[in-house]
Every structure is written in structure tokens, then in C-alpha cells.
Amino acid sequence: MTKTLLIVAMAKLALGLAFVTGLINVQSVPALYVALPAGAVVFGLFLISKLLEQESALFDQEQRTVTAQVDRPAVAERVCCNPPGEGQLVSSH
């Protein structure tokens, strides 16, 4: 995904620079001048996805751990029901 974004961004930036500098004459189709800002936007998306790449891998690992813990059968905990004895505080309420 990030490689694709980088390739698209570089292609759009190169085309946009070629249009703006006049290497390719596109005065008859001014809509093509949008290639330069579109390349900048796609490059920004590439940078964001690159920054979040490791975070998403960490999140996936945490979710796998949580799912594995939920899938395990629960072990019943023994609840202590001893009456209060010496050394234990007794509530008066």
C-alpha cells in the first residue's frame, strides 16, 4: 500500500512539475494543472501511512492477544466464604 502511494505521488508530482514549468504544453486543458497539488496530497497520505504502519502492526498483535484470551475457557475462581474471625474487620452496616 505504501509503495503504491509513493509511486502514484511521485508520478503526479513529476507530471505536475512538467505541466507547470511548461515542458508539456497543456494550456488548452487547464484541468491538468491539478496534478501537482494532487501529487502533494497523495505524498501526504504516503507519509501518514508510513508513520502508522508500525502502530497498526502493534494494534493487530494486541487484538490477537485479546482474542486468544477470550477464546480460552475461563477458570472458575474460588471465592472465599469464611465467616469473619479473629483479626478480621467486621462491618456494622
C-alpha positions as CSV (number, residue, x, y, z in Angstrom):
1,M,0.0,0.0,0.0
2,T,2.7,2.5,0.9
3,K,4.8,1.7,-2.2
4,T,1.7,2.3,-4.4
5,L,1.1,5.6,-2.7
6,L,4.7,6.6,-3.2
7,I,4.7,5.7,-6.9
8,V,1.4,7.5,-7.5
9,A,2.6,10.6,-5.6
10,M,6.0,10.8,-7.5
11,A,4.2,10.3,-10.8
12,K,1.7,13.0,-10.1
13,L,4.4,15.4,-8.8
14,A,6.6,14.8,-11.8
15,L,3.7,15.4,-14.2
16,G,2.5,18.4,-12.3
17,L,6.0,19.9,-12.4
18,A,6.2,19.2,-16.1
19,F,2.9,21.0,-16.7
20,V,3.7,24.0,-14.5
21,T,7.2,24.6,-15.9
22,G,6.0,24.3,-19.5
23,L,7.9,21.2,-20.5
24,I,4.5,19.8,-21.6
25,N,2.1,22.4,-23.1
26,V,-1.4,21.9,-21.5
27,Q,-2.8,25.4,-21.8
28,S,-5.7,24.0,-23.8
29,V,-6.6,21.7,-20.8
30,P,-6.2,23.7,-17.6
31,A,-7.7,20.9,-15.5
32,L,-4.4,19.0,-15.8
33,Y,-2.7,21.5,-13.6
34,V,-4.4,19.8,-10.7
35,A,-1.7,17.0,-11.0
36,L,0.8,18.9,-8.8
37,P,-1.5,19.5,-5.8
38,A,-2.9,16.0,-6.2
39,G,0.6,14.6,-6.0
40,A,1.3,16.6,-2.8
41,V,-1.9,15.2,-1.3
42,V,-1.0,11.6,-2.2
43,F,2.5,12.2,-0.9
44,G,1.0,13.3,2.4
45,L,-1.1,10.2,2.6
46,F,2.0,8.2,1.9
47,L,3.8,9.8,4.9
48,I,0.8,9.3,7.2
49,S,0.5,5.6,6.2
50,K,4.3,5.1,6.7
51,L,4.1,6.6,10.2
52,L,1.1,4.5,11.2
53,E,2.4,1.3,9.7
54,Q,4.2,0.1,12.9
55,E,1.3,1.3,15.1
56,S,-1.2,-0.8,13.1
57,A,1.0,-3.9,13.4
58,L,1.2,-3.3,17.2
59,F,-2.6,-2.9,17.3
60,D,-3.1,-6.2,15.4
61,Q,-0.8,-8.0,17.8
62,E,-2.7,-6.7,20.8
63,Q,-6.0,-7.7,19.2
64,R,-4.7,-11.2,18.6
65,T,-3.7,-11.5,22.2
66,V,-7.1,-10.3,23.5
67,T,-8.9,-12.7,21.1
68,A,-6.7,-15.6,22.3
69,Q,-7.5,-14.8,25.9
70,V,-11.2,-14.5,25.3
71,D,-11.2,-17.9,23.4
72,R,-9.6,-19.7,26.3
73,P,-12.1,-21.3,28.8
74,A,-12.4,-19.3,31.9
75,V,-11.0,-20.8,35.1
76,A,-13.5,-20.5,37.9
77,E,-12.0,-18.6,40.8
78,R,-12.7,-19.8,44.3
79,V,-14.5,-17.3,46.3
80,C,-13.6,-17.4,50.0
81,C,-16.8,-17.5,52.1
82,N,-15.3,-17.9,55.5
83,P,-17.1,-16.1,58.3
84,P,-15.2,-13.2,59.9
85,G,-12.9,-14.4,62.6
86,E,-10.2,-13.1,64.8
87,G,-8.1,-10.5,63.2
88,Q,-10.6,-9.6,60.5
89,L,-12.7,-6.4,60.5
90,V,-16.4,-6.8,60.7
91,S,-18.7,-4.2,59.0
92,S,-21.5,-2.9,61.2
93,H,-23.7,-2.0,58.3
